[in-house]
Amino acid sequence: MTDAPFAPRGSKAENEEGDRLSPKFNADGLLTAVTVDADDGTVLMVAHMDAAALALTIETGEAHYFSRSRGRLWKKGEESGHVQKLVELRIDCDQDAVVLRVRLEGPGAACHTGRRSCFYRSVPLGAAPSSELKLTFNDNLRRFDPVEVYGAPKKTDTPRF
């Protein structure tokens, strides 16, 4: 991997209107990464990237993230083989968030639960805040068996994000 090829932060105008990639990482050294399907725009997942993950994603054309739960860099698909191939990478106006347009390899699932998207449930709108909200499953189709791919979860396992 090459060193992160990012320009130093400039003025607000330079960062918002200029042509230099100078990401604004938060206090934890991360920026938000929204991953969408390149063909139909479905939001597949939201994750975080540190400088190394962003640089590797740019360099390899495959999505890399920083896992807060594992405390380390990870390549999407390193365990499952369900790699995300980058089609386009966009950065927002103040350069503190990115959108990755990807094509999924394997069974077409981005979520560790085996579903296509991590956003497979809806929250009911208009419900009183004091009531117990029941989520609606919009996509309950599992494209792979997570136990088969990742093994049986242990009680000490942290969620795979």
Secondary structure, 3 states (H helix, E strand, C coil): CCCCCCCCCCCHHHHHHCCCCCCCCCCCCCEEEEEEECCCCCEEEEEEECHHHHHHHHHHCECEEEECCCCEEEECCCCCCCCEEEEEEEECCCCCEEEEEEEECCCCCCCCCCCCCCCCEECCCCCCCCCCCCCEECCCCCCCCHHHHHCCCCCCCCCCC
